[in-house]
Structures are given as C-alpha cells and as structure tokens.
C-alpha cells in the first residue's frame, strides 16, 4: 500500500494551490456578495488544462488521472467553493457523459472544445418532481423525421447559462435516454435567477425545453440507457463533491487555527484553551479522514476497479465533515464568525449544499447500505 502522491500529482496540486491563492482567493468574498460568475478565471483554468484535466489529450484534455483532478478540486474549493462547484460540474457532469458514452464524432465536436475551456458544459437531470428520485424524469423526447423534439423543465442546473451544450435526460420510448442539446437550440431557454443561501457565485439555472429540436445524431450512447448512464456519471461526480468538501473543511481548519493563534480571551490566546484544542483536533482528524477516502475512491476509479460504494462514502463523509467543520469554525470565531468580515460564515453557507447536491446524504446512505447488505 503506497499512500504517496506521484511527482506529477504533487506538481498539479502545488500548481493549482498557487493559482488558487494568487488568482482565485483575492476576489472570492466580493463574488459571493455580488453573485458574479468568475468566467475569466474559468477561462484561465481552461488555458491551464484544468477544465479537461482527467481526459485524454486526443479529446482536448490534459491526460491526467482522477486523483489529480480530485486534488485540483480540493485546492480551488479551499479558497472559493463556488468556483470549485462550477469546475466540478463542468468536468464530472458536463464533460464526462461525452467522454464515457459519446461517439468519436460527438467527442470531436463538443468534448474537445469544452475540455479546452472554450465554453462550459452542463448536465440537466434534476426536475421539479424528480430530485432524489431521478428515475421519475418527466421530460420527454419524441422522435421526428430528422431527430428528436424534447419538452420539459430541468432545475438547479450548474453552468447552464454559459454552457456550449447541456446533456439532458428525457423519457424516450419505454426508458430514459440522454441527449446533447447545444446552446442556441430552438425551444431552449435558460434562466439563472435563483437566490441561494450559499455557492452564490456558482451559476445555477432553470432549463426549459419547449419542443426543442436536436438532430438524430445527438442522442448520447444507446437509446434507453440514460438511467444507467447518469448513475455512472453521478458515481464519478461524487468523488469531486467529496473533494470539494475536503477543500471547505480544510479552509475551516486553516481559519480556525489562524484565529486561535491571535484572538485573546482571559489573558491568553484561544489556542491555549483545551476546549478549542479539542475542536481543532476533531476538525484535523475529519479533514484527513475525508481526504483519504476521497483519494481512495479516485484511485479505485483510475485502476478501473469498482468504486461506487467508496465514492458514496467519500461524498457522504466529506460533505458532512465540511458542515461540521464550518459550524465549529464559526463557533470558535464567536460573534466575529457570524459577520461577513471573516470567511467562515461563507464556508458554512457553502458547505450545506454538499449534503444535498449530487445525491443527498440520505441517498448516499441508501447506496452504501444496499452495497453492504447486498439488497436492492
């Protein structure tokens, strides 16, 4: 068992860490206040090869592995979880369907440009009546003489407002199929007006299709296999959400340690109080455990071994660890932690989404328990 990162993995982590500190972090608080989407930064990430990090160079990617990608998501999320979410959604949800199930022609036309960062990519799964029950999709695709006509509404879709394409799931025949819906498709409309608790500078949109027409060659993979496809996509996406949770939890720990070193009460700094020391110990332990689980799931994926249960464990533990860490960070900061002068209140607001998106904590527990018990 070798838990060391490779030279290339360390280099990617350190490069992204430096970029995050120098480019991403300075404006993170202001973007949270304004809701500004950091498109220029995402374009720069594309130029660095990050938006196609785990994909082969043949399709515009950087040829990296899932471990490197998880490390990159963690480092970005450590300073700006909103950007980390946009990054993760672009790669894991927007690009992965094309890479996993797309034809060479589809990859050449759409994936290569998305992986290079020429535009963002999005994945339309959640609907008003189909959240945790994603199989309850009501969006429908009807075959036409030269393609498909899609009608339905998708909600809470990350990156959709600036996506070059959206992969949309829809009922088709007796099952569910996935379709590539390019930006500008007639009948496609996107509204990004949600007022959110956190992740405020991540783009979250409602996507509507009213007889939206896509050509016949824009169905993704085998017809009727959309349910299996999105389960596989979500398995991989949970690794990146776990990494996002590790980034937030690490940021909470960093902020708590820094504050404990300088804040004085009763004539001494907070780091001298056992109550604070125990909080820091618990946070540090959970950060390390979460990171190890995320990297294990990523490594299993890279080895082409089963990883779905481990990905669910990583996502569940890391997201809840991030929430616990943020609550403790605010508590240690006291009244200051409740104010926007310190970033820990933003970390707390951002962390909550991780227990909901990409499968709620309850869904992760179902996935894990069914694997352990061997039941369906």
C-alpha positions as CSV (number, residue, x, y, z in Angstrom):
1,X,0.0,0.0,0.0
2,X,1.5,3.3,-1.2
3,X,-0.2,6.4,0.0
4,X,2.3,8.8,-1.5
5,X,1.3,11.1,-4.4
6,X,3.3,10.8,-7.6
7,X,5.6,13.6,-8.6
8,X,3.1,14.6,-11.3
9,X,0.2,14.6,-8.8
10,X,2.2,16.7,-6.3
11,X,3.1,19.1,-9.1
12,X,-0.5,19.5,-10.2
13,X,-1.7,20.0,-6.6
14,X,1.0,22.6,-5.9
15,X,0.4,24.5,-9.2
16,X,-3.3,24.7,-8.5
17,X,-2.7,25.7,-4.9
18,X,-0.6,28.6,-6.0
19,X,-3.1,29.6,-8.7
20,X,-5.9,29.4,-6.1
21,X,-4.1,31.6,-3.7
22,X,-2.9,34.2,-6.1
23,X,-5.8,34.4,-8.6
24,X,-8.9,32.9,-7.1
25,X,-8.9,33.8,-3.4
26,X,-8.5,37.7,-3.7
27,X,-12.0,38.2,-5.2
28,X,-13.9,35.3,-3.6
29,X,-15.6,37.3,-0.9
30,X,-16.7,40.0,-3.3
31,X,-18.0,37.5,-5.8
32,X,-20.0,35.9,-3.0
33,X,-21.6,39.3,-2.3
34,X,-22.3,40.2,-5.9
35,X,-23.1,36.8,-7.3
36,X,-20.6,37.4,-10.1
37,X,-19.7,34.3,-12.1
38,X,-15.9,34.1,-12.4
39,X,-15.9,33.4,-16.2
40,X,-12.5,34.9,-16.8
41,X,-10.9,32.7,-14.1
42,X,-12.6,29.6,-15.5
43,X,-11.3,30.5,-19.0
44,X,-7.8,30.8,-17.4
45,X,-8.3,27.4,-15.8
46,X,-9.1,26.1,-19.3
47,X,-5.9,27.5,-20.7
48,X,-4.0,25.8,-17.8
49,X,-5.6,22.5,-18.8
50,X,-7.7,22.1,-15.7
51,X,-11.1,22.0,-17.3
52,X,-10.0,18.9,-19.2
53,X,-7.7,17.5,-16.6
54,X,-8.8,13.9,-16.4
55,X,-9.5,13.4,-20.2
56,X,-7.1,12.2,-22.9
57,X,-5.2,14.8,-25.0
58,X,-7.0,13.3,-28.0
59,X,-10.2,14.9,-26.9
60,X,-8.7,18.2,-25.7
61,X,-7.8,17.1,-22.2
62,X,-4.6,17.1,-20.2
63,X,-4.3,13.3,-19.8
64,X,-4.3,13.5,-16.0
65,X,-5.9,11.0,-13.6
66,X,-8.8,11.2,-11.2
67,X,-6.5,11.6,-8.2
68,X,-5.0,14.7,-9.8
69,X,-8.4,16.0,-10.6
70,X,-9.7,15.5,-7.0
71,X,-6.6,17.3,-5.7
72,X,-7.3,20.2,-8.1
73,X,-11.0,20.5,-7.0
74,X,-9.9,20.5,-3.3
75,X,-7.4,23.3,-3.8
76,X,-9.8,25.5,-5.8
77,X,-12.6,24.8,-3.2
78,X,-10.3,25.6,-0.3
79,X,-10.5,29.3,-1.3
80,X,-13.7,29.5,-3.3
81,X,-16.2,26.7,-3.1
82,X,-18.5,28.3,-5.7
83,X,-15.7,28.1,-8.3
84,X,-14.9,24.6,-7.1
85,X,-18.5,23.6,-7.8
86,X,-18.5,25.1,-11.3
87,X,-15.3,23.4,-12.0
88,X,-16.5,20.0,-10.7
89,X,-19.9,20.3,-12.5
90,X,-18.2,21.1,-15.8
91,X,-15.8,18.2,-15.7
92,X,-17.7,15.5,-13.9
93,X,-21.3,16.2,-15.1
94,X,-20.8,18.2,-18.3
95,X,-17.8,16.6,-19.9
96,X,-17.9,13.0,-18.5
97,X,-21.1,12.0,-20.3
98,X,-19.5,12.8,-23.6
99,X,-16.3,11.0,-22.7
100,X,-17.9,7.9,-21.4
101,X,-20.8,7.5,-23.8
102,X,-20.2,9.8,-26.8
103,X,-19.3,8.8,-30.3
104,X,-16.0,9.9,-31.7
105,X,-17.9,12.5,-33.8
106,X,-19.7,13.8,-30.7
107,X,-16.5,14.0,-28.7
108,X,-14.7,15.8,-31.5
109,X,-17.5,18.3,-32.0
110,X,-18.3,19.0,-28.3
111,X,-16.0,17.5,-25.8
112,X,-12.7,18.9,-27.2
113,X,-14.0,22.5,-27.0
114,X,-15.4,22.0,-23.5
115,X,-12.2,20.3,-22.3
116,X,-10.1,23.2,-23.6
117,X,-12.3,25.7,-21.8
118,X,-13.8,27.3,-24.9
119,X,-17.2,27.0,-23.2
120,X,-18.7,25.4,-20.2
121,X,-20.7,22.2,-20.1
122,X,-23.7,21.3,-18.1
123,X,-25.9,18.3,-17.2
124,X,-29.6,18.5,-16.9
125,X,-31.0,15.8,-14.7
126,X,-33.0,17.3,-11.7
127,X,-36.6,18.3,-12.3
128,X,-39.3,19.9,-10.2
129,X,-40.8,16.4,-9.4
130,X,-37.6,14.4,-9.9
131,X,-34.8,15.1,-7.4
132,X,-33.6,12.2,-5.4
133,X,-36.0,10.1,-7.5
134,X,-34.1,10.9,-10.7
135,X,-35.8,8.0,-12.4
136,X,-39.0,10.0,-12.1
137,X,-38.0,12.1,-15.1
138,X,-40.9,13.6,-16.9
139,X,-39.1,15.5,-19.6
140,X,-40.0,13.7,-22.9
141,X,-38.3,13.2,-26.2
142,X,-40.4,12.4,-29.3
143,X,-38.8,11.2,-32.5
144,X,-39.3,13.3,-35.5
145,X,-38.4,12.8,-39.2
146,X,-34.8,14.1,-38.6
147,X,-34.2,13.9,-34.9
148,X,-35.9,14.4,-31.6
149,X,-38.3,17.0,-30.1
150,X,-37.7,17.5,-26.3
151,X,-40.1,19.1,-23.9
152,X,-39.6,19.5,-20.2
153,X,-38.0,21.5,-17.4
154,X,-34.8,21.0,-15.5
155,X,-33.9,22.9,-12.3
156,X,-30.8,23.7,-10.3
157,X,-28.5,23.1,-13.3
158,X,-24.9,24.3,-12.7
159,X,-23.2,26.3,-15.6
160,X,-26.2,26.1,-17.9
161,X,-26.2,29.9,-18.6
162,X,-22.8,29.8,-20.2
163,X,-22.7,26.2,-21.4
164,X,-21.9,25.3,-25.0
165,X,-24.1,22.3,-24.6
166,X,-26.3,20.7,-22.0
167,X,-26.6,16.9,-21.7
168,X,-30.4,16.4,-21.0
169,X,-32.1,13.2,-19.8
170,X,-35.6,12.6,-21.1
171,X,-38.1,9.8,-21.4
172,X,-37.8,8.2,-24.7
173,X,-39.9,5.1,-25.6
174,X,-40.0,2.8,-22.7
175,X,-36.9,4.2,-21.0
176,X,-34.7,7.2,-20.5
177,X,-32.2,8.5,-23.0
178,X,-29.6,11.2,-22.9
179,X,-29.4,14.0,-25.5
180,X,-26.8,16.6,-26.3
181,X,-28.6,19.9,-26.5
182,X,-26.4,22.7,-28.0
183,X,-26.7,26.3,-26.9
184,X,-29.0,28.2,-29.2
185,X,-31.2,25.2,-29.9
186,X,-34.7,26.5,-30.9
187,X,-37.1,25.9,-28.0
188,X,-34.3,26.0,-25.4
189,X,-34.5,28.8,-22.7
190,X,-32.2,29.2,-19.7
191,X,-32.9,31.4,-16.6
192,X,-30.4,31.9,-13.9
193,X,-32.3,33.8,-11.2
194,X,-32.1,31.6,-8.1
195,X,-31.5,33.4,-4.8
196,X,-29.2,31.0,-2.9
197,X,-28.0,30.6,0.6
198,X,-24.5,29.8,-0.5
199,X,-22.5,29.0,-3.6
200,X,-23.6,32.4,-4.7
201,X,-21.0,32.9,-7.5
202,X,-21.7,29.5,-9.0
203,X,-24.2,29.7,-11.9
204,X,-27.4,27.8,-11.1
205,X,-30.2,27.8,-13.7
206,X,-33.6,26.6,-14.8
207,X,-33.6,25.0,-18.2
208,X,-36.7,24.7,-20.2
209,X,-37.3,22.9,-23.5
210,X,-40.4,23.5,-25.5
211,X,-40.3,21.3,-28.5
212,X,-36.6,21.7,-28.5
213,X,-35.3,20.0,-31.7
214,X,-32.0,18.2,-31.7
215,X,-30.6,16.1,-34.7
216,X,-30.8,12.4,-34.6
217,X,-27.0,12.1,-34.1
218,X,-27.3,14.0,-30.8
219,X,-28.6,11.1,-28.8
220,X,-25.9,10.0,-26.4
221,X,-24.9,6.4,-26.4
222,X,-27.5,3.7,-26.7
223,X,-31.2,4.7,-26.7
224,X,-32.9,3.8,-23.5
225,X,-29.7,3.6,-21.5
226,X,-29.9,7.1,-19.9
227,X,-30.7,5.8,-16.4
228,X,-27.6,3.6,-16.3
229,X,-25.6,6.4,-17.8
230,X,-26.5,9.0,-15.2
231,X,-25.9,6.6,-12.3
232,X,-22.4,6.0,-13.6
233,X,-21.9,9.8,-14.1
234,X,-23.1,10.5,-10.6
235,X,-20.7,7.9,-9.1
236,X,-17.8,9.8,-10.6
237,X,-19.2,13.1,-9.7
238,X,-19.4,12.2,-6.0
239,X,-15.7,11.9,-5.9
240,X,-15.4,15.6,-7.0
241,X,-18.1,16.7,-4.5
242,X,-16.2,14.8,-1.8
243,X,-13.0,16.7,-2.8
244,X,-15.0,20.0,-2.7
245,X,-16.0,19.1,0.9
246,X,-12.4,18.4,1.8
247,X,-11.5,21.8,0.5
248,X,-14.1,23.6,2.6
249,X,-13.2,21.6,5.7
250,X,-9.5,22.4,5.2
251,X,-10.3,26.1,4.8
252,X,-12.3,26.0,8.1
253,X,-9.4,24.4,9.9
254,X,-7.0,26.9,8.4
255,X,-9.1,29.8,9.5
256,X,-9.7,28.4,13.0
257,X,-6.0,27.8,13.6
258,X,-5.1,31.3,12.5
259,X,-7.8,32.9,14.6
260,X,-7.0,30.8,17.7
261,X,-3.3,31.9,17.5
262,X,-4.3,35.6,17.6
263,X,-7.6,36.0,19.5
264,X,-7.1,36.7,23.2
265,X,-9.5,35.9,26.0
266,X,-8.9,35.9,29.7
267,X,-5.3,37.0,29.2
268,X,-4.3,34.3,26.7
269,X,-4.8,33.2,23.1
270,X,-7.5,30.8,22.3
271,X,-5.1,28.1,21.3
272,X,-4.2,27.7,25.0
273,X,-7.7,26.6,25.9
274,X,-8.4,22.8,25.9
275,X,-11.9,23.3,24.6
276,X,-10.5,25.0,21.5
277,X,-7.7,22.4,21.2
278,X,-10.2,19.6,21.1
279,X,-12.3,21.3,18.4
280,X,-9.1,21.7,16.3
281,X,-8.2,18.1,16.9
282,X,-11.6,16.9,15.7
283,X,-11.5,19.1,12.6
284,X,-8.0,18.0,11.7
285,X,-8.9,14.3,12.1
286,X,-12.0,14.6,10.0
287,X,-10.2,16.5,7.2
288,X,-7.6,13.8,7.0
289,X,-10.1,11.0,7.0
290,X,-12.2,12.7,4.4
291,X,-9.2,13.4,2.1
292,X,-8.0,9.8,2.4
293,X,-11.5,8.4,1.5
294,X,-11.8,10.8,-1.5
295,X,-8.3,9.8,-2.8
296,X,-9.1,6.1,-2.3
297,X,-12.2,6.4,-4.4
298,X,-10.4,8.4,-7.0
299,X,-7.6,5.8,-7.1
300,X,-10.0,2.9,-7.5
301,X,-11.6,4.7,-10.4
302,X,-8.2,5.2,-12.0
303,X,-7.5,1.5,-11.6
304,X,-10.7,0.7,-13.4
305,X,-12.0,-1.1,-10.3
306,X,-15.5,-0.8,-8.7
307,X,-15.7,2.5,-6.8
308,X,-19.3,3.4,-6.5
309,X,-19.6,2.5,-2.8
310,X,-16.4,4.2,-1.9
311,X,-17.4,7.3,-3.9
312,X,-20.7,7.4,-1.9
313,X,-18.8,7.0,1.4
314,X,-16.3,9.8,0.4
315,X,-19.1,12.2,-0.6
316,X,-21.2,11.5,2.5
317,X,-18.3,11.7,5.0
318,X,-16.6,14.7,3.4
319,X,-19.8,16.7,2.9
320,X,-20.9,16.2,6.5
321,X,-17.3,16.8,7.8
322,X,-17.3,20.1,5.9
323,X,-20.6,21.1,7.5
324,X,-19.3,20.1,11.0
325,X,-16.0,21.9,10.4
326,X,-17.8,25.1,9.3
327,X,-20.1,25.1,12.4
328,X,-17.1,24.7,14.7
329,X,-15.2,27.4,12.8
330,X,-18.0,29.8,13.3
331,X,-18.3,28.8,17.0
332,X,-14.6,29.4,17.7
333,X,-14.8,32.8,16.0
334,X,-17.7,33.7,18.2
335,X,-19.6,36.8,17.2
336,X,-16.9,37.6,14.6
337,X,-17.7,34.3,12.9
338,X,-21.3,35.4,12.3
339,X,-20.1,38.5,10.5
340,X,-19.1,38.7,6.9
341,X,-15.7,40.2,7.8
342,X,-14.5,36.7,8.3
343,X,-14.8,33.9,5.6
344,X,-16.1,31.2,7.9
345,X,-19.7,32.3,7.6
346,X,-19.3,31.8,3.8
347,X,-17.8,28.4,4.3
348,X,-20.8,27.4,6.4
349,X,-23.3,28.6,3.8
350,X,-21.4,26.9,1.0
351,X,-20.9,23.6,2.9
352,X,-24.7,23.0,3.3
353,X,-25.2,22.4,-0.4
354,X,-22.8,19.4,-0.4
355,X,-25.2,17.4,1.8
356,X,-27.9,18.0,-0.8
357,X,-26.4,18.1,-4.3
358,X,-25.2,15.0,-6.3
359,X,-27.4,12.8,-4.1
360,X,-28.4,13.8,-0.6
361,X,-26.8,12.3,2.5
362,X,-29.8,10.1,2.8
363,X,-29.3,8.8,-0.8
364,X,-25.6,8.1,-0.1
365,X,-26.6,6.1,3.0
366,X,-29.0,4.1,0.8
367,X,-26.2,3.4,-1.7
368,X,-23.8,2.3,1.0
369,X,-26.3,0.2,3.0
370,X,-27.5,-1.6,-0.1
371,X,-24.0,-2.5,-1.1
372,X,-23.2,-3.7,2.4
373,X,-26.4,-5.7,2.8
374,X,-26.5,-6.9,-0.8
375,X,-30.1,-5.8,-1.4
376,X,-31.7,-3.6,-4.0
